[in-house]
């Protein structure tokens, strides 16, 4: 298993701290998938922006359909996220 250095929510400062606070407000905690990008806050913010645009777009699929597709895709890829 790979090991990545990440920045904990308690140690986060600046832009990363702001992103972590938003993650906690949204999901109740900072999930590991978010922490994996903690050393590159601009990449993390871009990734979260893309995720939010996809999952919360007003047109196209319903939100539950998007979540279902994400779940099925994660399962097919043996990914618990």
mmCIF file of the N, C-alpha and C atoms, coordinates in Angstrom:
data_MODEL
# 
_entry.id   MODEL 
# 
loop_
_atom_site.group_PDB 
_atom_site.id 
_atom_site.type_symbol 
_atom_site.label_atom_id 
_atom_site.label_alt_id 
_atom_site.label_comp_id 
_atom_site.label_asym_id 
_atom_site.label_entity_id 
_atom_site.label_seq_id 
_atom_site.pdbx_PDB_ins_code 
_atom_site.Cartn_x 
_atom_site.Cartn_y 
_atom_site.Cartn_z 
_atom_site.occupancy 
_atom_site.B_iso_or_equiv 
_atom_site.pdbx_formal_charge 
_atom_site.auth_seq_id 
_atom_site.auth_comp_id 
_atom_site.auth_asym_id 
_atom_site.auth_atom_id 
_atom_site.pdbx_PDB_model_num 
ATOM 1   N N  . UNK A 1 1  ? 0.838   -1.176 0.000   1.00 0.00 ? 1  UNK A N  1 
ATOM 2   C CA . UNK A 1 1  ? 0.000   0.000  0.000   1.00 0.00 ? 1  UNK A CA 1 
ATOM 3   C C  . UNK A 1 1  ? 0.887   1.244  0.000   1.00 0.00 ? 1  UNK A C  1 
ATOM 4   N N  . UNK A 1 2  ? 0.521   2.199  -0.812  1.00 0.00 ? 2  UNK A N  1 
ATOM 5   C CA . UNK A 1 2  ? 1.282   3.445  -0.903  1.00 0.00 ? 2  UNK A CA 1 
ATOM 6   C C  . UNK A 1 2  ? 1.037   4.311  0.326   1.00 0.00 ? 2  UNK A C  1 
ATOM 7   N N  . UNK A 1 3  ? 2.027   5.114  0.684   1.00 0.00 ? 3  UNK A N  1 
ATOM 8   C CA . UNK A 1 3  ? 1.902   6.045  1.788   1.00 0.00 ? 3  UNK A CA 1 
ATOM 9   C C  . UNK A 1 3  ? 2.167   7.434  1.254   1.00 0.00 ? 3  UNK A C  1 
ATOM 10  N N  . UNK A 1 4  ? 1.241   8.330  1.508   1.00 0.00 ? 4  UNK A N  1 
ATOM 11  C CA . UNK A 1 4  ? 1.378   9.712  1.073   1.00 0.00 ? 4  UNK A CA 1 
ATOM 12  C C  . UNK A 1 4  ? 1.435   10.622 2.286   1.00 0.00 ? 4  UNK A C  1 
ATOM 13  N N  . UNK A 1 5  ? 2.338   11.581 2.243   1.00 0.00 ? 5  UNK A N  1 
ATOM 14  C CA . UNK A 1 5  ? 2.337   12.612 3.277   1.00 0.00 ? 5  UNK A CA 1 
ATOM 15  C C  . UNK A 1 5  ? 1.145   13.518 3.008   1.00 0.00 ? 5  UNK A C  1 
ATOM 16  N N  . UNK A 1 6  ? 0.345   13.762 4.030   1.00 0.00 ? 6  UNK A N  1 
ATOM 17  C CA . UNK A 1 6  ? -0.788  14.678 3.908   1.00 0.00 ? 6  UNK A CA 1 
ATOM 18  C C  . UNK A 1 6  ? -0.749  15.663 5.064   1.00 0.00 ? 6  UNK A C  1 
ATOM 19  N N  . UNK A 1 7  ? -1.515  16.712 4.921   1.00 0.00 ? 7  UNK A N  1 
ATOM 20  C CA . UNK A 1 7  ? -1.616  17.718 5.972   1.00 0.00 ? 7  UNK A CA 1 
ATOM 21  C C  . UNK A 1 7  ? -2.947  17.523 6.691   1.00 0.00 ? 7  UNK A C  1 
ATOM 22  N N  . UNK A 1 8  ? -2.875  17.358 7.995   1.00 0.00 ? 8  UNK A N  1 
ATOM 23  C CA . UNK A 1 8  ? -4.083  17.139 8.791   1.00 0.00 ? 8  UNK A CA 1 
ATOM 24  C C  . UNK A 1 8  ? -4.905  18.423 8.862   1.00 0.00 ? 8  UNK A C  1 
ATOM 25  N N  . UNK A 1 9  ? -6.193  18.303 9.139   1.00 0.00 ? 9  UNK A N  1 
ATOM 26  C CA . UNK A 1 9  ? -7.011  19.511 9.302   1.00 0.00 ? 9  UNK A CA 1 
ATOM 27  C C  . UNK A 1 9  ? -6.478  20.431 10.405  1.00 0.00 ? 9  UNK A C  1 
ATOM 28  N N  . UNK A 1 10 ? -5.918  19.863 11.459  1.00 0.00 ? 10 UNK A N  1 
ATOM 29  C CA . UNK A 1 10 ? -5.390  20.667 12.559  1.00 0.00 ? 10 UNK A CA 1 
ATOM 30  C C  . UNK A 1 10 ? -4.139  21.457 12.155  1.00 0.00 ? 10 UNK A C  1 
ATOM 31  N N  . UNK A 1 11 ? -3.379  20.934 11.217  1.00 0.00 ? 11 UNK A N  1 
ATOM 32  C CA . UNK A 1 11 ? -2.137  21.586 10.787  1.00 0.00 ? 11 UNK A CA 1 
ATOM 33  C C  . UNK A 1 11 ? -2.321  22.484 9.562   1.00 0.00 ? 11 UNK A C  1 
ATOM 34  N N  . UNK A 1 12 ? -3.488  22.448 8.960   1.00 0.00 ? 12 UNK A N  1 
ATOM 35  C CA . UNK A 1 12 ? -3.729  23.219 7.735   1.00 0.00 ? 12 UNK A CA 1 
ATOM 36  C C  . UNK A 1 12 ? -3.751  24.718 8.032   1.00 0.00 ? 12 UNK A C  1 
ATOM 37  N N  . UNK A 1 13 ? -3.204  25.475 7.086   1.00 0.00 ? 13 UNK A N  1 
ATOM 38  C CA . UNK A 1 13 ? -3.211  26.935 7.185   1.00 0.00 ? 13 UNK A CA 1 
ATOM 39  C C  . UNK A 1 13 ? -3.625  27.511 5.840   1.00 0.00 ? 13 UNK A C  1 
ATOM 40  N N  . UNK A 1 14 ? -3.956  28.790 5.833   1.00 0.00 ? 14 UNK A N  1 
ATOM 41  C CA . UNK A 1 14 ? -4.236  29.505 4.593   1.00 0.00 ? 14 UNK A CA 1 
ATOM 42  C C  . UNK A 1 14 ? -5.324  28.877 3.749   1.00 0.00 ? 14 UNK A C  1 
ATOM 43  N N  . UNK A 1 15 ? -5.023  28.778 2.473   1.00 0.00 ? 15 UNK A N  1 
ATOM 44  C CA . UNK A 1 15 ? -5.976  28.274 1.488   1.00 0.00 ? 15 UNK A CA 1 
ATOM 45  C C  . UNK A 1 15 ? -6.449  26.860 1.831   1.00 0.00 ? 15 UNK A C  1 
ATOM 46  N N  . UNK A 1 16 ? -5.531  26.006 2.272   1.00 0.00 ? 16 UNK A N  1 
ATOM 47  C CA . UNK A 1 16 ? -5.897  24.634 2.612   1.00 0.00 ? 16 UNK A CA 1 
ATOM 48  C C  . UNK A 1 16 ? -6.844  24.610 3.806   1.00 0.00 ? 16 UNK A C  1 
ATOM 49  N N  . UNK A 1 17 ? -6.606  25.421 4.811   1.00 0.00 ? 17 UNK A N  1 
ATOM 50  C CA . UNK A 1 17 ? -7.499  25.479 5.969   1.00 0.00 ? 17 UNK A CA 1 
ATOM 51  C C  . UNK A 1 17 ? -8.902  25.884 5.547   1.00 0.00 ? 17 UNK A C  1 
ATOM 52  N N  . UNK A 1 18 ? -8.999  26.830 4.637   1.00 0.00 ? 18 UNK A N  1 
ATOM 53  C CA . UNK A 1 18 ? -10.303 27.278 4.132   1.00 0.00 ? 18 UNK A CA 1 
ATOM 54  C C  . UNK A 1 18 ? -10.997 26.134 3.390   1.00 0.00 ? 18 UNK A C  1 
ATOM 55  N N  . UNK A 1 19 ? -10.264 25.407 2.565   1.00 0.00 ? 19 UNK A N  1 
ATOM 56  C CA . UNK A 1 19 ? -10.828 24.284 1.829   1.00 0.00 ? 19 UNK A CA 1 
ATOM 57  C C  . UNK A 1 19 ? -11.279 23.184 2.781   1.00 0.00 ? 19 UNK A C  1 
ATOM 58  N N  . UNK A 1 20 ? -10.480 22.904 3.794   1.00 0.00 ? 20 UNK A N  1 
ATOM 59  C CA . UNK A 1 20 ? -10.842 21.895 4.793   1.00 0.00 ? 20 UNK A CA 1 
ATOM 60  C C  . UNK A 1 20 ? -12.103 22.315 5.550   1.00 0.00 ? 20 UNK A C  1 
ATOM 61  N N  . UNK A 1 21 ? -12.212 23.586 5.924   1.00 0.00 ? 21 UNK A N  1 
ATOM 62  C CA . UNK A 1 21 ? -13.420 24.054 6.624   1.00 0.00 ? 21 UNK A CA 1 
ATOM 63  C C  . UNK A 1 21 ? -14.654 23.839 5.758   1.00 0.00 ? 21 UNK A C  1 
ATOM 64  N N  . UNK A 1 22 ? -14.535 24.116 4.469   1.00 0.00 ? 22 UNK A N  1 
ATOM 65  C CA . UNK A 1 22 ? -15.659 23.899 3.559   1.00 0.00 ? 22 UNK A CA 1 
ATOM 66  C C  . UNK A 1 22 ? -16.013 22.412 3.481   1.00 0.00 ? 22 UNK A C  1 
ATOM 67  N N  . UNK A 1 23 ? -15.004 21.555 3.474   1.00 0.00 ? 23 UNK A N  1 
ATOM 68  C CA . UNK A 1 23 ? -15.249 20.111 3.433   1.00 0.00 ? 23 UNK A CA 1 
ATOM 69  C C  . UNK A 1 23 ? -15.974 19.655 4.693   1.00 0.00 ? 23 UNK A C  1 
ATOM 70  N N  . UNK A 1 24 ? -15.575 20.186 5.828   1.00 0.00 ? 24 UNK A N  1 
ATOM 71  C CA . UNK A 1 24 ? -16.227 19.815 7.095   1.00 0.00 ? 24 UNK A CA 1 
ATOM 72  C C  . UNK A 1 24 ? -17.670 20.305 7.118   1.00 0.00 ? 24 UNK A C  1 
ATOM 73  N N  . UNK A 1 25 ? -17.907 21.506 6.624   1.00 0.00 ? 25 UNK A N  1 
ATOM 74  C CA . UNK A 1 25 ? -19.276 22.025 6.553   1.00 0.00 ? 25 UNK A CA 1 
ATOM 75  C C  . UNK A 1 25 ? -20.138 21.176 5.627   1.00 0.00 ? 25 UNK A C  1 
ATOM 76  N N  . UNK A 1 26 ? -19.565 20.729 4.542   1.00 0.00 ? 26 UNK A N  1 
ATOM 77  C CA . UNK A 1 26 ? -20.292 19.964 3.537   1.00 0.00 ? 26 UNK A CA 1 
ATOM 78  C C  . UNK A 1 26 ? -20.500 18.514 3.958   1.00 0.00 ? 26 UNK A C  1 
ATOM 79  N N  . UNK A 1 27 ? -19.460 17.877 4.504   1.00 0.00 ? 27 UNK A N  1 
ATOM 80  C CA . UNK A 1 27 ? -19.508 16.433 4.729   1.00 0.00 ? 27 UNK A CA 1 
ATOM 81  C C  . UNK A 1 27 ? -19.312 16.012 6.184   1.00 0.00 ? 27 UNK A C  1 
ATOM 82  N N  . UNK A 1 28 ? -19.042 16.972 7.058   1.00 0.00 ? 28 UNK A N  1 
ATOM 83  C CA . UNK A 1 28 ? -18.867 16.643 8.456   1.00 0.00 ? 28 UNK A CA 1 
ATOM 84  C C  . UNK A 1 28 ? -17.456 16.256 8.844   1.00 0.00 ? 28 UNK A C  1 
ATOM 85  N N  . UNK A 1 29 ? -16.591 16.082 7.869   1.00 0.00 ? 29 UNK A N  1 
ATOM 86  C CA . UNK A 1 29 ? -15.190 15.740 8.127   1.00 0.00 ? 29 UNK A CA 1 
ATOM 87  C C  . UNK A 1 29 ? -14.383 15.902 6.844   1.00 0.00 ? 29 UNK A C  1 
ATOM 88  N N  . UNK A 1 30 ? -13.074 15.760 6.949   1.00 0.00 ? 30 UNK A N  1 
ATOM 89  C CA . UNK A 1 30 ? -12.186 15.823 5.784   1.00 0.00 ? 30 UNK A CA 1 
ATOM 90  C C  . UNK A 1 30 ? -11.838 14.380 5.421   1.00 0.00 ? 30 UNK A C  1 
ATOM 91  N N  . UNK A 1 31 ? -12.410 13.896 4.348   1.00 0.00 ? 31 UNK A N  1 
ATOM 92  C CA . UNK A 1 31 ? -12.171 12.521 3.920   1.00 0.00 ? 31 UNK A CA 1 
ATOM 93  C C  . UNK A 1 31 ? -10.763 12.358 3.351   1.00 0.00 ? 31 UNK A C  1 
ATOM 94  N N  . UNK A 1 32 ? -10.267 11.137 3.379   1.00 0.00 ? 32 UNK A N  1 
ATOM 95  C CA . UNK A 1 32 ? -8.928  10.824 2.893   1.00 0.00 ? 32 UNK A CA 1 
ATOM 96  C C  . UNK A 1 32 ? -8.688  11.234 1.461   1.00 0.00 ? 32 UNK A C  1 
ATOM 97  N N  . UNK A 1 33 ? -9.694  11.097 0.614   1.00 0.00 ? 33 UNK A N  1 
ATOM 98  C CA . UNK A 1 33 ? -9.535  11.470 -0.795  1.00 0.00 ? 33 UNK A CA 1 
ATOM 99  C C  . UNK A 1 33 ? -9.219  12.955 -0.927  1.00 0.00 ? 33 UNK A C  1 
ATOM 100 N N  . UNK A 1 34 ? -9.737  13.762 -0.021  1.00 0.00 ? 34 UNK A N  1 
ATOM 101 C CA . UNK A 1 34 ? -9.447  15.203 -0.016  1.00 0.00 ? 34 UNK A CA 1 
ATOM 102 C C  . UNK A 1 34 ? -8.033  15.440 0.515   1.00 0.00 ? 34 UNK A C  1 
ATOM 103 N N  . UNK A 1 35 ? -7.682  14.741 1.578   1.00 0.00 ? 35 UNK A N  1 
ATOM 104 C CA . UNK A 1 35 ? -6.353  14.917 2.171   1.00 0.00 ? 35 UNK A CA 1 
ATOM 105 C C  . UNK A 1 35 ? -5.228  14.492 1.233   1.00 0.00 ? 35 UNK A C  1 
ATOM 106 N N  . UNK A 1 36 ? -5.499  13.582 0.298   1.00 0.00 ? 36 UNK A N  1 
ATOM 107 C CA . UNK A 1 36 ? -4.434  13.153 -0.614  1.00 0.00 ? 36 UNK A CA 1 
ATOM 108 C C  . UNK A 1 36 ? -3.931  14.291 -1.483  1.00 0.00 ? 36 UNK A C  1 
ATOM 109 N N  . UNK A 1 37 ? -4.740  15.326 -1.641  1.00 0.00 ? 37 UNK A N  1 
ATOM 110 C CA . UNK A 1 37 ? -4.339  16.471 -2.458  1.00 0.00 ? 37 UNK A CA 1 
ATOM 111 C C  . UNK A 1 37 ? -3.914  17.663 -1.617  1.00 0.00 ? 37 UNK A C  1 
ATOM 112 N N  . UNK A 1 38 ? -3.710  17.446 -0.319  1.00 0.00 ? 38 UNK A N  1 
ATOM 113 C CA . UNK A 1 38 ? -3.443  18.557 0.596   1.00 0.00 ? 38 UNK A CA 1 
ATOM 114 C C  . UNK A 1 38 ? -2.132  19.287 0.329   1.00 0.00 ? 38 UNK A C  1 
ATOM 115 N N  . UNK A 1 39 ? -1.187  18.642 -0.307  1.00 0.00 ? 39 UNK A N  1 
ATOM 116 C CA . UNK A 1 39 ? 0.083   19.311 -0.605  1.00 0.00 ? 39 UNK A CA 1 
ATOM 117 C C  . UNK A 1 39 ? -0.010  20.223 -1.823  1.00 0.00 ? 39 UNK A C  1 
ATOM 118 N N  . UNK A 1 40 ? -1.130  20.148 -2.529  1.00 0.00 ? 40 UNK A N  1 
ATOM 119 C CA . UNK A 1 40 ? -1.343  20.989 -3.713  1.00 0.00 ? 40 UNK A CA 1 
ATOM 120 C C  . UNK A 1 40 ? -2.737  21.619 -3.637  1.00 0.00 ? 40 UNK A C  1 
ATOM 121 N N  . UNK A 1 41 ? -2.936  22.591 -2.754  1.00 0.00 ? 41 UNK A N  1 
ATOM 122 C CA . UNK A 1 41 ? -4.262  23.190 -2.590  1.00 0.00 ? 41 UNK A CA 1 
ATOM 123 C C  . UNK A 1 41 ? -4.915  23.682 -3.888  1.00 0.00 ? 41 UNK A C  1 
ATOM 124 N N  . UNK A 1 42 ? -4.170  24.254 -4.854  1.00 0.00 ? 42 UNK A N  1 
ATOM 125 C CA . UNK A 1 42 ? -4.839  24.645 -6.101  1.00 0.00 ? 42 UNK A CA 1 
ATOM 126 C C  . UNK A 1 42 ? -5.437  23.442 -6.844  1.00 0.00 ? 42 UNK A C  1 
ATOM 127 N N  . UNK A 1 43 ? -4.737  22.315 -6.814  1.00 0.00 ? 43 UNK A N  1 
ATOM 128 C CA . UNK A 1 43 ? -5.255  21.098 -7.451  1.00 0.00 ? 43 UNK A CA 1 
ATOM 129 C C  . UNK A 1 43 ? -6.478  20.602 -6.687  1.00 0.00 ? 43 UNK A C  1 
ATOM 130 N N  . UNK A 1 44 ? -6.411  20.615 -5.375  1.00 0.00 ? 44 UNK A N  1 
ATOM 131 C CA . UNK A 1 44 ? -7.536  20.201 -4.541  1.00 0.00 ? 44 UNK A CA 1 
ATOM 132 C C  . UNK A 1 44 ? -8.754  21.063 -4.834  1.00 0.00 ? 44 UNK A C  1 
ATOM 133 N N  . UNK A 1 45 ? -8.575  22.370 -4.873  1.00 0.00 ? 45 UNK A N  1 
ATOM 134 C CA . UNK A 1 45 ? -9.698  23.266 -5.139  1.00 0.00 ? 45 UNK A CA 1 
ATOM 135 C C  . UNK A 1 45 ? -10.285 23.030 -6.532  1.00 0.00 ? 45 UNK A C  1 
ATOM 136 N N  . UNK A 1 46 ? -9.435  22.803 -7.528  1.00 0.00 ? 46 UNK A N  1 
ATOM 137 C CA . UNK A 1 46 ? -9.922  22.529 -8.880  1.00 0.00 ? 46 UNK A CA 1 
ATOM 138 C C  . UNK A 1 46 ? -10.701 21.215 -8.914  1.00 0.00 ? 46 UNK A C  1 
ATOM 139 N N  . UNK A 1 47 ? -10.193 20.201 -8.224  1.00 0.00 ? 47 UNK A N  1 
ATOM 140 C CA . UNK A 1 47 ? -10.865 18.912 -8.172  1.00 0.00 ? 47 UNK A CA 1 
ATOM 141 C C  . UNK A 1 47 ? -12.226 19.026 -7.494  1.00 0.00 ? 47 UNK A C  1 
ATOM 142 N N  . UNK A 1 48 ? -12.280 19.741 -6.375  1.00 0.00 ? 48 UNK A N  1 
ATOM 143 C CA . UNK A 1 48 ? -13.548 19.914 -5.668  1.00 0.00 ? 48 UNK A CA 1 
ATOM 144 C C  . UNK A 1 48 ? -14.529 20.739 -6.493  1.00 0.00 ? 48 UNK A C  1 
ATOM 145 N N  . UNK A 1 49 ? -14.018 21.734 -7.207  1.00 0.00 ? 49 UNK A N  1 
ATOM 146 C CA . UNK A 1 49 ? -14.875 22.536 -8.077  1.00 0.00 ? 49 UNK A CA 1 
ATOM 147 C C  . UNK A 1 49 ? -15.491 21.703 -9.180  1.00 0.00 ? 49 UNK A C  1 
ATOM 148 N N  . UNK A 1 50 ? -14.694 20.843 -9.795  1.00 0.00 ? 50 UNK A N  1 
ATOM 149 C CA . UNK A 1 50 ? -15.205 19.961 -10.839 1.00 0.00 ? 50 UNK A CA 1 
ATOM 150 C C  . UNK A 1 50 ? -16.253 19.012 -10.269 1.00 0.00 ? 50 UNK A C  1 
ATOM 151 N N  . UNK A 1 51 ? -15.948 18.405 -9.119  1.00 0.00 ? 51 UNK A N  1 
ATOM 152 C CA . UNK A 1 51 ? -16.898 17.497 -8.472  1.00 0.00 ? 51 UNK A CA 1 
ATOM 153 C C  . UNK A 1 51 ? -18.231 18.200 -8.209  1.00 0.00 ? 51 UNK A C  1 
ATOM 154 N N  . UNK A 1 52 ? -18.179 19.402 -7.658  1.00 0.00 ? 52 UNK A N  1 
ATOM 155 C CA . UNK A 1 52 ? -19.412 20.117 -7.340  1.00 0.00 ? 52 UNK A CA 1 
ATOM 156 C C  . UNK A 1 52 ? -20.190 20.501 -8.595  1.00 0.00 ? 52 UNK A C  1 
ATOM 157 N N  . UNK A 1 53 ? -19.492 20.881 -9.649  1.00 0.00 ? 53 UNK A N  1 
ATOM 158 C CA . UNK A 1 53 ? -20.177 21.226 -10.897 1.00 0.00 ? 53 UNK A CA 1 
ATOM 159 C C  . UNK A 1 53 ? -20.861 20.005 -11.507 1.00 0.00 ? 53 UNK A C  1 
ATOM 160 N N  . UNK A 1 54 ? -20.198 18.871 -11.412 1.00 0.00 ? 54 UNK A N  1 
ATOM 161 C CA . UNK A 1 54 ? -20.786 17.644 -11.954 1.00 0.00 ? 54 UNK A CA 1 
ATOM 162 C C  . UNK A 1 54 ? -21.974 17.187 -11.113 1.00 0.00 ? 54 UNK A C  1 
ATOM 163 N N  . UNK A 1 55 ? -21.781 17.130 -9.807  1.00 0.00 ? 55 UNK A N  1 
ATOM 164 C CA . UNK A 1 55 ? -22.813 16.558 -8.943  1.00 0.00 ? 55 UNK A CA 1 
ATOM 165 C C  . UNK A 1 55 ? -24.010 17.478 -8.717  1.00 0.00 ? 55 UNK A C  1 
ATOM 166 N N  . UNK A 1 56 ? -23.820 18.779 -8.834  1.00 0.00 ? 56 UNK A N  1 
ATOM 167 C CA . UNK A 1 56 ? -24.902 19.719 -8.528  1.00 0.00 ? 56 UNK A CA 1 
ATOM 168 C C  . UNK A 1 56 ? -25.374 20.527 -9.743  1.00 0.00 ? 56 UNK A C  1 
ATOM 169 N N  . UNK A 1 57 ? -25.050 20.075 -10.940 1.00 0.00 ? 57 UNK A N  1 
ATOM 170 C CA . UNK A 1 57 ? -25.482 20.788 -12.146 1.00 0.00 ? 57 UNK A CA 1 
ATOM 171 C C  . UNK A 1 57 ? -27.012 20.810 -12.215 1.00 0.00 ? 57 UNK A C  1 
ATOM 172 N N  . UNK A 1 58 ? -27.589 21.936 -12.606 1.00 0.00 ? 58 UNK A N  1 
ATOM 173 C CA . UNK A 1 58 ? -29.056 22.027 -12.641 1.00 0.00 ? 58 UNK A CA 1 
ATOM 174 C C  . UNK A 1 58 ? -29.692 21.251 -13.801 1.00 0.00 ? 58 UNK A C  1 
ATOM 175 N N  . UNK A 1 59 ? -28.909 20.944 -14.812 1.00 0.00 ? 59 UNK A N  1 
ATOM 176 C CA . UNK A 1 59 ? -29.474 20.243 -15.972 1.00 0.00 ? 59 UNK A CA 1 
ATOM 177 C C  . UNK A 1 59 ? -28.987 18.799 -16.009 1.00 0.00 ? 59 UNK A C  1 
ATOM 178 N N  . UNK A 1 60 ? -29.647 18.005 -16.844 1.00 0.00 ? 60 UNK A N  1 
ATOM 179 C CA . UNK A 1 60 ? -29.213 16.617 -17.014 1.00 0.00 ? 60 UNK A CA 1 
ATOM 180 C C  . UNK A 1 60 ? -29.801 15.689 -15.970 1.00 0.00 ? 60 UNK A C  1 
ATOM 181 N N  . UNK A 1 61 ? -28.973 14.825 -15.461 1.00 0.00 ? 61 UNK A N  1 
ATOM 182 C CA . UNK A 1 61 ? -29.408 13.817 -14.506 1.00 0.00 ? 61 UNK A CA 1 
ATOM 183 C C  . UNK A 1 61 ? -29.815 14.419 -13.168 1.00 0.00 ? 61 UNK A C  1 
ATOM 184 N N  . UNK A 1 62 ? -30.668 13.692 -12.471 1.00 0.00 ? 62 UNK A N  1 
ATOM 185 C CA . UNK A 1 62 ? -31.019 14.068 -11.101 1.00 0.00 ? 62 UNK A CA 1 
ATOM 186 C C  . UNK A 1 62 ? -29.835 13.771 -10.183 1.00 0.00 ? 62 UNK A C  1 
ATOM 187 N N  . UNK A 1 63 ? -29.800 14.419 -9.049  1.00 0.00 ? 63 UNK A N  1 
ATOM 188 C CA . UNK A 1 63 ? -28.686 14.216 -8.110  1.00 0.00 ? 63 UNK A CA 1 
ATOM 189 C C  . UNK A 1 63 ? -28.550 12.759 -7.706  1.00 0.00 ? 63 UNK A C  1 
ATOM 190 N N  . UNK A 1 64 ? -29.654 12.091 -7.394  1.00 0.00 ? 64 UNK A N  1 
ATOM 191 C CA . UNK A 1 64 ? -29.568 10.691 -6.975  1.00 0.00 ? 64 UNK A CA 1 
ATOM 192 C C  . UNK A 1 64 ? -29.008 9.810  -8.086  1.00 0.00 ? 64 UNK A C  1 
ATOM 193 N N  . UNK A 1 65 ? -29.286 10.153 -9.343  1.00 0.00 ? 65 UNK A N  1 
ATOM 194 C CA . UNK A 1 65 ? -28.746 9.381  -10.465 1.00 0.00 ? 65 UNK A CA 1 
ATOM 195 C C  . UNK A 1 65 ? -27.225 9.564  -10.564 1.00 0.00 ? 65 UNK A C  1 
ATOM 196 N N  . UNK A 1 66 ? -26.763 10.773 -10.329 1.00 0.00 ? 66 UNK A N  1 
ATOM 197 C CA . UNK A 1 66 ? -25.326 11.047 -10.344 1.00 0.00 ? 66 UNK A CA 1 
ATOM 198 C C  . UNK A 1 66 ? -24.625 10.275 -9.230  1.00 0.00 ? 66 UNK A C  1 
ATOM 199 N N  . UNK A 1 67 ? -25.234 10.269 -8.033  1.00 0.00 ? 67 UNK A N  1 
ATOM 200 C CA . UNK A 1 67 ? -24.668 9.526  -6.904  1.00 0.00 ? 67 UNK A CA 1 
ATOM 201 C C  . UNK A 1 67 ? -24.653 8.034  -7.196  1.00 0.00 ? 67 UNK A C  1 
ATOM 202 N N  . UNK A 1 68 ? -25.716 7.541  -7.796  1.00 0.00 ? 68 UNK A N  1 
ATOM 203 C CA . UNK A 1 68 ? -25.779 6.124  -8.146  1.00 0.00 ? 68 UNK A CA 1 
ATOM 204 C C  . UNK A 1 68 ? -24.682 5.760  -9.149  1.00 0.00 ? 68 UNK A C  1 
ATOM 205 N N  . UNK A 1 69 ? -24.495 6.576  -10.156 1.00 0.00 ? 69 UNK A N  1 
ATOM 206 C CA . UNK A 1 69 ? -23.432 6.326  -11.138 1.00 0.00 ? 69 UNK A CA 1 
ATOM 207 C C  . UNK A 1 69 ? -22.049 6.361  -10.484 1.00 0.00 ? 69 UNK A C  1 
ATOM 208 N N  . UNK A 1 70 ? -21.839 7.306  -9.589  1.00 0.00 ? 70 UNK A N  1 
ATOM 209 C CA . UNK A 1 70 ? -20.555 7.387  -8.890  1.00 0.00 ? 70 UNK A CA 1 
ATOM 210 C C  . UNK A 1 70 ? -20.318 6.150  -8.035  1.00 0.00 ? 70 UNK A C  1 
ATOM 211 N N  . UNK A 1 71 ? -21.364 5.686  -7.368  1.00 0.00 ? 71 UNK A N  1 
ATOM 212 C CA . UNK A 1 71 ? -21.255 4.497  -6.517  1.00 0.00 ? 71 UNK A CA 1 
ATOM 213 C C  . UNK A 1 71 ? -20.967 3.250  -7.342  1.00 0.00 ? 71 UNK A C  1 
ATOM 214 N N  . UNK A 1 72 ? -21.685 3.075  -8.433  1.00 0.00 ? 72 UNK A N  1 
ATOM 215 C CA . UNK A 1 72 ? -21.482 1.907  -9.300  1.00 0.00 ? 72 UNK A CA 1 
ATOM 216 C C  . UNK A 1 72 ? -20.079 1.935  -9.903  1.00 0.00 ? 72 UNK A C  1 
ATOM 217 N N  . UNK A 1 73 ? -19.629 3.105  -10.332 1.00 0.00 ? 73 UNK A N  1 
ATOM 218 C CA . UNK A 1 73 ? -18.297 3.227  -10.915 1.00 0.00 ? 73 UNK A CA 1 
ATOM 219 C C  . UNK A 1 73 ? -17.215 2.910  -9.883  1.00 0.00 ? 73 UNK A C  1 
ATOM 220 N N  . UNK A 1 74 ? -17.384 3.431  -8.671  1.00 0.00 ? 74 UNK A N  1 
ATOM 221 C CA . UNK A 1 74 ? -16.420 3.140  -7.610  1.00 0.00 ? 74 UNK A CA 1 
ATOM 222 C C  . UNK A 1 74 ? -16.381 1.648  -7.305  1.00 0.00 ? 74 UNK A C  1 
ATOM 223 N N  . UNK A 1 75 ? -17.537 1.028  -7.248  1.00 0.00 ? 75 UNK A N  1 
ATOM 224 C CA . UNK A 1 75 ? -17.600 -0.411 -6.968  1.00 0.00 ? 75 UNK A CA 1 
ATOM 225 C C  . UNK A 1 75 ? -16.914 -1.203 -8.096  1.00 0.00 ? 75 UNK A C  1 
ATOM 226 N N  . UNK A 1 76 ? -17.195 -0.833 -9.324  1.00 0.00 ? 76 UNK A N  1 
ATOM 227 C CA . UNK A 1 76 ? -16.599 -1.534 -10.465 1.00 0.00 ? 76 UNK A CA 1 
ATOM 228 C C  . UNK A 1 76 ? -15.069 -1.400 -10.462 1.00 0.00 ? 76 UNK A C  1 
ATOM 229 N N  . UNK A 1 77 ? -14.581 -0.280 -9.933  1.00 0.00 ? 77 UNK A N  1 
ATOM 230 C CA . UNK A 1 77 ? -13.139 -0.045 -9.846  1.00 0.00 ? 77 UNK A CA 1 
ATOM 231 C C  . UNK A 1 77 ? -12.544 -0.486 -8.519  1.00 0.00 ? 77 UNK A C  1 
ATOM 232 N N  . UNK A 1 78 ? -13.344 -1.156 -7.696  1.00 0.00 ? 78 UNK A N  1 
ATOM 233 C CA . UNK A 1 78 ? -12.911 -1.635 -6.379  1.00 0.00 ? 78 UNK A CA 1 
ATOM 234 C C  . UNK A 1 78 ? -12.369 -0.487 -5.529  1.00 0.00 ? 78 UNK A C  1 
ATOM 235 N N  . UNK A 1 79 ? -13.052 0.646  -5.577  1.00 0.00 ? 79 UNK A N  1 
ATOM 236 C CA . UNK A 1 79 ? -12.645 1.851  -4.850  1.00 0.00 ? 79 UNK A CA 1 
ATOM 237 C C  . UNK A 1 79 ? -13.728 2.184  -3.820  1.00 0.00 ? 79 UNK A C  1 
ATOM 238 N N  . UNK A 1 80 ? -13.346 2.322  -2.569  1.00 0.00 ? 80 UNK A N  1 
ATOM 239 C CA . UNK A 1 80 ? -14.354 2.599  -1.555  1.00 0.00 ? 80 UNK A CA 1 
ATOM 240 C C  . UNK A 1 80 ? -14.828 4.044  -1.542  1.00 0.00 ? 80 UNK A C  1 
ATOM 241 N N  . UNK A 1 81 ? -14.260 4.921  -2.364  1.00 0.00 ? 81 UNK A N  1 
ATOM 242 C CA . UNK A 1 81 ? -14.760 6.277  -2.460  1.00 0.00 ? 81 UNK A CA 1 
ATOM 243 C C  . UNK A 1 81 ? -15.898 6.344  -3.453  1.00 0.00 ? 81 UNK A C  1 
# 
